[in-house]
Amino acid sequence: MGGRAGTLVAAAIWLGLLLGLWTSFLAAIPIIAIGTWLAVRRGRSPWPELALFGLLLLGSGLRAEAARRAHARLAVTPGLHRIMAVVASHPERAGGAPVAIVRVERAVPPIPRGAHLRIRLPERCHAEWGDRLEALAELDPPAPPRNPGQRDPRLAAFAANVVASGRARVARIVKPSGHAPWVVVRRAVEARLAHGLSRPAGELAVPLLVGDRSGLSSDLDAGFRASGLIHLLALSGLHVTWMAGVLRGLAAWLGLGPRARMIAGTLAAWGYVAIAGAIPSLLRAAVAETLAALARILGRGADPVQVLAIASTALLVVFPGWAHDLGFQLSVAATLGLATVGAALRQVSRRIPWADGFMATVSAQVCALPLLLNATHGLSWVAPFSNLVAVPVSGLLLAAAWMAVAADLALPGFGHPWFAASEGLALALRRVTEAAASVPGAVWVTGPQAWKAALAGAGALLLAMSAPPPRNLAAIRRGRSRARHAAIGAGIALIFTAVLAVALTRPIAPPRGRWWLVMLDVGQGEAIAIGGRSGWWLVDAGARSPLWDAGESRVVPFLRWAGIARLRGVAITHEDADHAGGALAVWRAARPERWWVPDTSAVRLPPAARARSAGRGDTLWKAPLAVVAWPPASRNRFSDNEGSLVLTVGAGAGRALLTADIDSTIERRLEVAPGVSVLKVAHHGSRSSTGATLLAAIRPRLAVVSCGRRNPFGHPAAETLERLRGAGTEIRRTDQEGALWIELSEDGAHVLDWRRNAWRRAVARP
């Protein structure tokens, strides 16, 4: 079957796990039949490999179905549970309150024994890996996607082998584990970093060394993603290779032989796994390091593609859910690119030393491109250039920080010079990230079309199969065949076509004479996207906290999925953080042409955003027509809620009234004609809003409420819901349904089921 048969095996197993049982069955049966028939008809031929591929595909589909069924049997009833569990990995502590994966021993109401939960523990709970704890936790099983463009949380939960997540109201350690050596080492590393580095430097060093990104600010996280540098903070081959190289070098300095050096490198890789935890991409790199070392010890060649294939296959057989883990996927794809496309590009750039780093980045990006397009709906075109500078800086930071920690642990205070170097390197990495992310249009949006990722995937596959240089003398003498040259050309053409299609992406748009109003689920906050034939606008941008930004995590993914590279305008209704908090993220991602705030507001916008004051009677945009109904243009003094910007959007019977956070005293002063189809319920459904007077005046057919699940304010209030029902109004809520997609026209309004792509069918209507 050839030296790279492991690649065929890995591809079949991974594809089967991704496709599942029935799709794999439909694909495998004809492959097996054709391969077997050709083998019988032609005798010796390569077609038996095709039959083997089909069998592996079918077997992997069966394995995926069995794993999904087993995971589904561990279902958890949402609500409050008293659990006794064991901490199953290192809790993440950098963000304040620890987040831990726990393995259930018993629970009330019942949770199957052995189920894994992801729980945010109280800040003073110092549970460690192996500790047994008792907790009272509010749990939720994974739900379907709550916004267009969001990755399916159910697949993410399956990949992480987690059946529910939530927050522990109280937790106590019942039986400490005694703390294994790797726990002690990890906490010692974190303590040295906290003591020796400033907070900005530690914000980068902690995830780079031990993989805990819970302390990464939302702004910096967004910057790493926009600049295409987020992979630097994901523990994988870079970290394992560095640590293994250090120990191999130390073994060589001690005069040990090749076998001892290989063993030292392997021990370093698994030591890193013990300190950081069983992160899929890190474990993949550790297994690959072990296989490569074993091959060298046995005196055999270690083909990097086959090592990658065998390592990936072994892990997927044990952890089938990892086939859906984006970090694992990107780790494998980038490594495949380096080993195949990168090997070919290195031959081309052999005489240009400075080009090696650029070529390595490009080769990794080529194979990761289809995954990024499919998962993030964005393409960071600055990534090859930012990586050229950031990769060596992050490598130096990794080395300096580890040297500082090791020196400081050996002799307190001795690591100061290395910590000082780490400060400068962390600052340099931050500056590179911020500069790349701040480039206008740093991320090209892809829109919802899956064919762009499919084109990129086909191109990457052709290049990975055809680009690698010959591996032996006979192959070198033969040279590449015409078929290989044609495949390379086709692969480049497909990649170029996919990138060009992304660059030319246009926003989705409703049919003529209709408008879309999309109330995004941003938790306890508000963000409403409004789309017409001439573009998209946004009313409010969601909430923001030091470690979470609804603008970045909910609004921006929707914009990229919808193909919205630039917003026509943004109206911020008032200064409350749950409405205005995500404005900076929206500014970075979509560079809105205009901003509007109420006359009475003190809304803080990004420095470069030029806001216009809006008052009653002003027209903000015309298609669909958006008119300010409140506050009056005079500079009267109002509280932030009383002075909220209230808008009417649409025309005829298809108007929507967006009431921000006003209360019933302001509602009585509105001048809105009856016959409003959609009422955006004020102040998330608080009892002081949406009064009977307003409902009688406008007679809405549909009321939409934006609020967070189990929010501490009790929104929406029972009294408000009762008033709406009494008025005969249909009620839809983001906390129950996720995002609400409403189509408006002069004839009225109706809700589209975006999960079933009803928006696409709406576009197809005449």
N, C-alpha and C positions, 0 to 999 in steps of 0.2 A: 504493500500500500504506500510505500514511500516514507521518507524521513519525517514528514509533517502530518502523519495520520492523526496525531493527537489534535491537530487543528480541526479536522473533519469531525472528530468525536465531540469536541467542545462545542462546535457550531451547532451540531444536531441536538445535543442535550440542552443548550441554552435556548435554542429556537423552540424546542418542544415545551420547555418550562414557561416560556413567554406566551405561546399560543394556547396552551391548555389542551385538554383531551380531544374535544370534537374537531377543532380546527386542525390539530396535529393528525388526527385520524384521516380527515379528508385529504390532507397533503401527503401523508405517508403511504396510504394504500396504492395510489397510482405510481409513486416513486418505486416502491418495492416490486410491483408488478412489472413495470417497464425494465427495471434493472435486472430482475430474474430472467425475464424473457430474452433480453439481449445477451445475458451471460450464457444461457443455454444455446442460443442461436449462433453465437460467435466464438464460443469456447473461451480462450484467454482474452480478457478485455478489462478495461477499467470499470466496467459497469457494475460489477459486484460491490464496489464502493458506494454506488448510488443506492443499492438495496440496503447496505448496512446503514447508510444515512437515514433511510426511511424507517428502519427498525428502531434505531436510536431515537428518532423523532417521536415515534409512536410510544416507545417506552417512557420517554421523558414527559410526554403529555399525560400518561397514566400517573406518573409520579407527581406532577403538578396538581392533578385533580385530587389525588389522595391527600396531598399536603393542604390544599384549600379546604377540603371537607374536614380534616382534622382541626384546622384553625377555626372554622365556622362552628364546630361543636363546642368551642370554648367561649361561646357568646356570654356577654355580661348584661344584666338588666341595668339600665341607667338609673342613677340615684345614689343615695347614701349607703355605704357599705362599711361594716367593721371587719377588717382583715388582719390576719396573721400571716406574715410573709417574710421571705429572706431576700436581702438586697443581692441582686444578681450581677452587678457590674459596678464600676466606679461611679458614684454620684457626681454629677456636674455641679460645681460650687461657684464658679466665677461670676455668675449672675446674681448672687445673693442667696435666695432660697434654693436649697439643693433640689435637683431633679434626678430621680433614681428609677431604674428598672428593677422591679421586684417580682419574685416568684411566689405565687400564692400557695400557702399551706392549708388554710381554711378561711372561710368568710361567711358573714351573715349580712344580707341574703346570700345564698350559696354562689360561689364562683368555682369552676372546676379546679381541682388541685393541679398545680404545675403551670397554670396560666400566668403569662407575664403581663404586668401592668406598668405604665409609665406614670409616675406620681411626682408632683411637686410637693416637697416636704416643707414643714415650717422652718423658718430661718435658723432657729436654735437647735434643730435636730441634726446631730453630727453622725448619723448612721454611715457605716462604711460597708464595702463589699464583704458579704458573708454574715453581716449582723442580722439577727432575727428581730423584727419590730412588729408592733401592733399599731394600727392606724385607723382613724375614722375618716374615710375619703369619699368625696363626691366624684363618681365615675361616669364616663360616657363612652360607649363603644364607638368605633370609627363610623362616620356618616358619609354619605355620598358627597361629591364636591358641592360647595356652597356658593361658588361664584364661577362664572364662565372663565375659562383659562386656568383654573386651579387644578393641580394634580390630584388624583383620586386618593383621599386619605385612607381608604380601605386597602388599596394596594401598598401604600406606605406602611400601614400597620402590619400587613401580611409579611412584607419584607423584613420588618423589625421584629416579627414574632410577638407583637403586642396586641392584646385583645381589647384593651380599654385604656383610657388615660383620664387624669383628673388631678384634683388638688386635695391634699390631706388637711383637714381642719386641725386635727391633733395627731401626733405620732410620738411613740416612745420606744426606746430600744429595750427589748425584753431580754435578749441574750447576746452580748458582744461576741464576735468571732475570735477575738484575740489578735486580729489584724495580721494578715499574711505579709511577708516581706515586701511584695510588690505594692501593697497598700501603703506601707510605711514609706517606701521610696517615693511614690507618687506625691504623697502629702509633703514630704520633705522638699521635693522639687518645687512644688507650688509655694511652700513657705519661703524658700530662698528667693524665688522670683518676686514674690510680694514684698520681701524685705529689701531686695537689691535694686529693683527697678521702679521707675515712676509708673503711675497708673496708665498713661498713654502707651508707654513701652510694654508694660505687662499685658495690656489689651491685645497686643500682637504676639508676644512671646508665649503666653500660656497656650493658645490654640496651636501655635506652631510646634511646641514641644510635646504637649500631652493631649491635644485634640479637643480640649474643652472650650467650645465657642459660645457658651452661655453668657459670658461677660462682654462679648463683642457688641459695641453700640450699633443701633440700627443704621446710623449714617455711614459708619465705616464698613459694615456688612454690605450695604447698598453700593458703596464705592468699589469694593472688591468684585462684586458681581458685574457692575457696569464696565469695569476695566478688564474683565476676563481673567482676573487673578485669584478668584475664590479657591481654585484648586490648590494654591500654595498653603492654605490653612487646613486642607484635608490630608490627614496622615495617610501616606501611601508609599510608593516606591522611593521617592526622594529621601524620606526620613529613614527608611530601612536601609537603603543603600549607603547613606551617610554613616549611620551607626555601625553597620557591618564593616564598612571600610575603616573606621576608626579602630575597631578591635582587631581587624586583620593586620592593620599597620602596627599596632602594639605588639601583636604576636610575632610579626617579622622583626621588630626591634629587639624582642627578647631572644631572637635566634631560632624560633620554632619553624618547623618545616611546613610545606604546602598543605598537608592534611590538617595539621593543627590550626593553620590560618583559616581554612574553610570551616572547621568546626567552630572557631571563635566567631566568625561572621554569622553563622547560623544561630549561635547562642545569643548574639547581640540582637538579631532580628526578633527572636522570641522573647527576649527580655523587654524589648520595646512594646511588644503586644501585651505583656504582663503589666507594664506601667500604664499604658494608654487604654487598655481594654480591647475586646474583640471587635474592633471596628472593621467592617467588611473589606474596605480597600487596603487597610493595614495588614489584615490577615492574609489577603491575597499576595501582597508583597513578601510577607514572611514565608509563606509556602513556596513561592517562586525562588526566593533566596535559598531555601533548604534544598530544593530540587537541583538548582544550579550547582550548589556546593557538593551534593551527593554525586552528580555526574562527574565533576572534576576529581573527586576522591577516587572514583572507580575508573578514571582515565578515559571517560567518554566525552564526546562533544556535547555541549549544552546549547542547542539551538534555542534562541530566545523566544521564538514564536511557539515552539513546541512546549517549552517550559511554561509559558503563559497559558497555553491551552490546557495542559495537564493540571496546573494549579487551579485554574478556574473551574474545570470539570469536577475535580475532587471536592471543592467547596460547594458547588451547586448541588452535587448529589447529597451532601450532608445538610445544606441549608438551601432548599429550593426557592424559598422566598427571596433570596438575594438576587435572583434574576431580575427582580423589579426594583432593586435598590439603586437609585441614581448614582450615588457615590461609587458603588462597586462597578456599575456599567461604565462610568466615565474613566475609572482607573484602568479597567481592562482595555477600553477603546484607545485611550491615550498611549498605553504601553504597546498595544498592537501597532499604532501609528509610528511610534519611535523605532520599533523593531523591523518594520517593513518599508513604509514610505520614507522614514528617516534614514534607513540604511542606503536607499537609493539617492536621496538628496545629499548625503554626506559625500558620496562619490563625486557628485556634481560640484560641490562647494569645497573640495579638498584644497584648492589653491586660494581660497578666500577664508582665512582663519576667523575673521570677525563674523562670518555668516553662519558658523556652526550653531550658535544659540538661536538665531532666527529660524534656521532650517528645522531645528529640533522642535521649536514651538509650532511651526507650520505643520509638521508631520503629525504631531499629537492632536492639533486642532482639526485636521482633516478627518480623522477617524472619530473624533468626539462630536463633530459638527451635527450629524443627524440626530444624536441624542439631545444636544442642546436645543436645536430647533424644535424638536418635538416636546421637550419638557418645559422649557423656559419661554418659548415663543419670541426669542430674541437672539440676535447675533452681535457680539461685541467685535466690531471691525478693528478696534484699536488693540485687541488682545495680542496679536503677534508682535507689535511694537512695544507694548507695555511689558510683556513677558521678557523681552530681550534685556531690559534693565532690571526688572523685578526679580527674576529667577536667581541670578547671581547674588543680589542683595539679600534675598530671603535665605539662600544657602549660607551666606556669611553670618546672618543673624542666628540661624539655627546652630551653627558651630560656636559662635561667641556665647550664646546663652547657655548651651550645654557646658562649655568650658567654665563659665562663670559659676554655674551651679555646682559642678564637680569640685572646683577649687574652694568654693565657700563651704561646702560640706566637709571637705578634708581639713580646712583650717579657716574658721570664720574670719571674714574680712579680707582673705587672700584673693577672693574673686572680684574685688573692686575694679581693677582695670578692664576685666572682661565685661562686667556690667556696664561700665562707661562706654565701651565699644558697642554693646547691645543697644544702648540708648540712641547713639548716633545712627546705627543701622535701622532701628525701628522707625526713627524719624524719616530716614531716607525712603523706606518702604512705604510709609504713610504718604509722603509727598508724591511719590511716583503714582500711587493708587489714586490720590485725589486729582492729580493733574490729568491722568488718563480718563477718569470718570467724568471730569468737567468738560471734556471736549464735546461741543454741541453735536447731538446725534451719535454719541458714542455707541449706542445700541440700536441696531436696525430691528424693527419689529417684523414679525413673520405673518401675522394674521392667522386665522383658524385652519387654513388649508394644509392638510397632511401631506400633500404630494410634494411639497418642497423638501420636507425631511426625507421622504422616500427617494427623491432624486439624489439628495446628498448621500443617503445610505448606499444606494446602488453605485455611485461614483467611488465612495470610500472602499466598498467591497472590491471593486475592480482594481483599484490601486493597490490595496493590501495584498491581493492575489498575484498581481502581475509586476509590480514595481521592484520587489526585492532583488538585489543583484545575485548572480550565480553563486552557488555555495561550494562548488568543487571544480577541479581543473577541467574535467570533461564538459561541464556546463559552461565554463568560461570560454572554451574553444568553440563550442556551438554558438554562443551568443544568444541573445533573445530572439525568439521566433517572431514572425510577422503577426501572429495572433496575439502575442504578448504586447507588442508595440501598439497594435490596434486597441487592445484592452486598456492600456495606459492612456492612450489618446481619448478613448471613450470615457474613462474615469475622470480625467481632467475636465472634459467637456461637460459632464454631468454635474460635477462640483461647481464649475463656473456658472452653469445655468441656474443651479439652486441658489447660489449667492446673488446672482443678478436678479432672480425672481424676488428674493427677500428685499434687495435694495429698492425694487420698484413696487413694493407692497402698497396697496391703497386700503383705506379703512372700509370695513363693511358698512353698508348703508341701507336704509329701508326703501321700499318702493315709493314712487312719486305720490305725493299727496298724503303720505303717512310719516309718522315720527316715532322714535323709540325713546322710552324712558326706562332706564335700568337702575333700580335701587339695589346697590351692592350690599352684601352682608359684610359689614365692617365691625361687627360686635356692637358694643354699646357706643354708638356714634352714628355718623351719617355721611353718605357719599352717593350722589345721584348722577349718573351719566345720561346725557340727552343727545340723541343722534338724529341728524337730518341728512338730506341729500348733499348739503354743502359742508358737512363736517360734524364734529362732536364738541359738546360743551360739558362742563362739570359743575355741579352745585355741591359744595363742601367736599372735604377730602379725608374724612375719617379721623380717628384718634391717634395719639402718639404718646409713648412713654419712653424712658431712657433706653429700654431694651426691646421695644416693640413699636412698630410704625404701621398703622393700617394703610397709610398711603403707599408704602413700599410693598407690603405683603398682600394687600387685597386690591387696591386701585390700580397700581402699575401693572400687575399681571393681567388684569382685564384689558387695559389699554393695549398691551402688546399682543394679546390674543386677538383683539378686535382690529389689529392693524393700524392703530391710531398713533402715528409718530409725533403728531403735534395737535394739541387741542386748540380750538378756535377761541375759547375763553373759559375762565373759571370764576364763579361767583362764590365767595365765602360769606355765609349768612351772618355770622357773628364770631366773636373771638374765643368762645369756649373751645378747649383743646379737643373735645370729641368731634368737633366739626372742622376746625382749622389745623389740627395737629399734623395731618399728612400733606400740607401744602408744599413743604420743601421737597418731599419725595416726588410729588406731581411736577413741580418745577424742573427738577433734574431730569425726569424721564420724558416729559412731553412739551416743555418750553411753551406754555400757553401764550397766545398772541395778546390776550387782554385779561385783566383781573378786575373784578368789581367787589366792593365792600359797601356796607350801609354807611350813610352820612354820619351816623352816631357811633360808629365802631372804632375800636383801637386794635383791629386785627393786625397781627405781625406777619408780614409776608417776606419771602426771600428778598434780599437787598436789591437784586436786579429786576424784580418784578415791579412794574409801575401800575399801581392800583388806581382805579377811578371810583369816586364816590357815586352811589346810586340812591335815588329817592323815588317816592311814589310818582308813578306816571312815566318813568324812564323806560325806554325800550332797550333791552340789552342785546337781543339778536332777533332776527326776523323769520328764520325758517328752521324750526318752528318759532312762532312769535312768543317772545318772553318779555313780559311787562312787570315792572315792580309795583306791587300793591301796598307795600309798607316797607320802611317807615316814611313819613312825610319828609320832603326835601329840607324843611327848616331844621335848624340845629337844636332842636329840643333835646333835653337831657333824658335819656332812657337808660335802664339797666341793659346789660348785654342781651338778655333774652327778650326784653320788651322791644329793643331796637333791632331785632333780627330782620334780615332781608326776606321778605315774603314775595314769591313770584307766582304769576299765572303763566302757564306754558301751553301752547296749542291754540286751536281756534274752533269755533262752532261747538258741537256737542262733545268734541274730544279734548276739552281743556283739562289741565291738571292744576291744582292749587298746592303749592309747596310752602308750608307754613313754618318751617324752621322750628324755633323753640318758643314761639309766642304763647301767651296764656289767654284765658277767655276774656280778660278785660281788653286786650288788644284786638281779639277776634271781632268784638262788637264794633270796632272802628274801621274794619275793612270795608272797602267798597268793591264787592265782587258780584257780578251778575249771576243769577241762578243757573243751574244746569251744568255744574262742574261734574265731569265724569270721574275724576280721580282726585282724592284728597290725601295728601301726604300728612298723616296725623302729626300734630305738633308735639314737640318735646317728648318724642318716643312713647307717646301714649300716657303722659302723666295725668293725674286726676284733675289738675288745674287748667287743662287745655281741652280743646275739641268740645266746646260747650254746646248745649241744645240750640242756642240762638244761631250759631254758625251753621249747624247742620240743617236747621229749618230754612236758612237763607239760601244755601247753595245746593242742597239736596244731592249729595254725591252718590254715585252708584257703587264706587269701589273705594275703600280706604286701605292705605298701605302704611305699615308701622315698621320703623327701623329701630331695633333694640337688640341687646345682647342676651344670649341664653343665660338664665339664672342670674340676671344682673341684680346688684344689691339694692336697686331703687324700686324693685317691684314693678317695673314697666313691662307691658302696658297695664295701667290700673284697671281693676275690675269695673269701676264706675264708668270709665271711659269706654270700655268695650260694650257695656250695657247701653250707653247712649247711642253708640253706633248701630247696634242691633235694633234698637227701638226705632231708629230712622230708616230701617230697611237697607242698610249699607252692607255690602259684602266686605269682609275683613281678611286681609292677607298680611302675614308677618314674616320678617326676615329671620327671627329667632326660631321659627318653626319650619320655614321652607327654604331658607337661604335667599339668594338674590331673586328679585322679582323683575321680570322683563315685561313691559307693557307697551303695546302698540296703540298709538293715538292717531285718529284721523278726524275729519270734520263730522263723521258719522257716529263717533263714539270711541270706546276704548275696550280692549280685551287683553288678557294675560297670555303671553306665549310661554310654552314649556321649553326653556332653553336647553334643558338636559336632553331633550329629544330633537334638538336642532330645528325647533319650530321657526326660529328666526330665518333660517335658510329657506324654508318653504315660503315664508312671508315675502322674501325677496323675489322668489320665482313667480309670485302672483302678479297678474297684469295690473 
